[in-house]
Amino acid sequence: MILLKNLHFHYGHSPIFQDFNWQAQRGETWAVLGPSGCGKTTLLYLLAGLRSASSGQIHVNGDLLTRPRPQTGLILQDFGLLPWATVRQNIELGLKIRTLYGADGIHAPRSLPTGKPADFWLERLGLGNLAEKYPAQLSGGQRQRTAIARTLTLHPDLLLMDEPFSALDAPTREDLQNLTLELCAEQNLTLVTITHAIEEAATLGEKILLLGQPPNQIPHIFENPGAKRPAHRHSADYTALCKNLREKM
């Protein structure tokens, strides 16, 4: 699904990635963890096609990535909702843009998959009674659910999330973490989540990519096969993994 080959990226004279190689398979959930300034968000923007590598290659689903691809969903920390649009209008925004451009292979896949309608995602994410509300009338968790619904309406195969739950209270954050794992399993999504929280990485990522101070040259990967089990965060394996990640950071 994702293949990075000899990736180099730098800001000015400061290298972030040097000859970096990494791959993720379809349907896997990955958490990218590391200290501030290590390149986590840079990696996400590279995968989204919003930044270009200095050299090397990024392949997504077998294709060389040269620009943002319509099958990639991106959810940012601030949700990115239009404040003047209702929940329903925000969820339908991407569909309207695709209708405007048509299946041109740039703004929408040339062969459009049959996705589920906005009404389905309103109900699936518990937003049915909030469809006519505006973002300012919603809680943080409800706004994040709206952002997720808007993305899934477009039937992505790759979901990128940049610290999506960091501003939420603990019960809401845990609820949305569980929901995200459920949705990824239902839709066979590949998930890459950026986080600075060790516990969140151990919850969401069945594989964890730990980045260090730049330049990053070797991917440090931690296996976490229990991540998709509901009781994982209460297990001894979870506690041991968090301890190990804290020591490595």
N, C-alpha and C positions, 0 to 999 in steps of 0.2 A: 504493500500500500504506500509506504513512505520509504524512500531510499535517498540518503545523503552520501555523495561520493566526493571525497577529497575537498570538502567545503572550506573555503576561506572567506572570512568577512572581517572588516575592520572599520572603525570610525577614525578617519584621519590616519594617524600613525599608530593607533592603538588597536592591535588585533584582538578580536573577540573569539573567533574560531580559526584554527589553523589545521589544515589537512584532516578535517573532522569527518568521520564516517559513522553512520547510524541508520538503523532501519526499524520499521514497525510494520506488523502484519495487519491485514484487514480484520476488524472486529476486536482488536486489542484496545485496552484502556491504559494509557500512559499518563503519569504525572511527572512533570519536570520541576525539579527542586533545586534550590541553591541560594546562596546569599545575594543580597542586593548588588547589582552591577555585574553579575556573572554572565549575563546574556540570555536569560530565560525568555523575556519578552521579545528580544531580537530574534531568537529562534522561532518563536510563534509567528512573527511578521514575515520571516523568510518562508515558512511553510504556507502562509496565507498568500504569498506572492506580492506582498506589500513592500518588501525590500528585496534587493537583488544581491546575490553572492558576489564577492570580489572575484572569485574563481571557484571552480568545482561545479557540481551539478546537484539539483534537487529533482527527484522523480516522485510523482504522486500518481498512484494507480497505473503505473507503467509509462506515463507521459512526462516528458521534460517540462518542468514548471518554469514558465517565462513571464507569467502574469497571473492575477487572481483567477481562480477557476470557479465556475458556477456551482460545482458540486461540493465545494468547501463551505461549511458554516463557521462563522466567527462570532463569538460572544465576548464582549469586552466588559471590564469591571464596572463601567458606568451605565450599562444596559443599552445605551444608544437608542432610546425610545423617542419618538416625536411627541413633544409635550402637548401639541394642539390636536393630536389624533387620539381617538378612543382605543381601548384595548383591541377591539376587533379590527379597527383600521390599521393599527400597528402590526398586527399579525398578518394582515392581508397585503401589506406594503410590498414585500418582495414579489408576490404573485402578480401584482399590478405592474411592477417594473418589467417582469418577464413578458407579460402580455404586450407591453408597449414595444419592446425590442424584438419579440419573437424568438424562436429557437435558432439563434445565430451562432451558437457555439462559444460565445464570448460572455453574454449576460445570462444565458440559459443554455443548458445542454442541447445539442442538435437533436437528440432523441429524448424528448421529455418523458421521464418516468411518470407513472400514474401515482401521484401522491395523495395523501388524505386531505380533505378540505379543512378550511380554517375552523369550521364548527367542531370537527372532530378534536382538534388540538385544544380548543377552548374548554371542552369537557374533559379531555384527558389530563390537562394540567390544572383542573379545578378552577377555571376562570369563567365558567358559563354565566354566573350571576354578576360578573364584573365587565361584561363585554362592552357596555356603553360608558364605562368609567374612563377618566383620563389619568395619565401617569401620576399626576400630583395627588390624586385621590387614593392611590394604592400604597401598600406597605412595600418595603424593600424586597421581600420575598415574592410578592405578587408581581412586582415589576420584572424581577428576574424570570419568573415563570412566563411572563409575556414575551420576553426576549427569547427564551428557549422555544416557545411555541412558534414565534415568527420564523426562527431558523429551521425548525423541523418541518414546517409547512412546505419548504422548498426541497424536501427530500434529499438532504446531503448524504454523502458517504463518509465524509471526514468532518469531525466537529472539533474546533479549536476554541479553548476557553482561557481567558487571561484573568486569573485570580477572581473568578466569578462570584464567590461567596464571602469574600473577605470583609465586606461591610455589613454582614448580616449577624443577627444574634445567634447564639449557639444552637437552640432548638430548630430555628428556621434553616440554618446552615446544614445541620445534620439531615433534616428532611429533604432538602434539595440535593444533597450529595446522594442520598439513596434513590431519589427520583431520577437523577441523571444516569446512574448505573442501570436502573430498570429500562429507561428509554434507549440507552445504547444497546442493551441486550435485545430489546424488541425490534429495533431497526437495523441491527448488525452494523452499528456505527463504529468507526475507529475514533477514539477520543484521545486528544492531547490537551491536558490541563496544566497551566502554569500556576504554581503556588509557592509561597514562602513558608507554609505551615507544614511541619513534618507529619502531624496527625492527619491532615487532609490528604497529603500524598499517599500515606499508608492506607487510607480509606478508598481513594478513587483509582489508584494505579495498580493494575495487576503487574505492571512493570514500572519501575521508577528510574528516571534518568537524572542522575545527580551531577550538576555542573559545579565547577569550582571557579576560583579567581582566573580571569582571562590571562593568556589565551587558553581556550579549551581545545585539547588535542585528542584525548582518549575519552570515549563515553563510559561513564561508570554506571553500570546497570544493576539494579537490585530486583530480584524476582519476588513477587508477592501474590502467589496463586490464589490465596484466600480472599482477595479483595472483593469479589463479587458475591461472597456469602454474607447474608444479613447479619450474622452474629460475629463477623470477623473483628470488628473494632473492640470486642470484649474478650478476645482470645489471647492466649499467651504468645502466639506467633506475632500478633499485631504489636504487642508491648515490646517484644524482642526486636522487631524490625524498627520501631520508632527509636529505641535505644541505639541500635546500630547506626541508623541514619544521623542521629544527633552526634554521635562520636565521629563519624566520617566528615560531617560538615565543619 
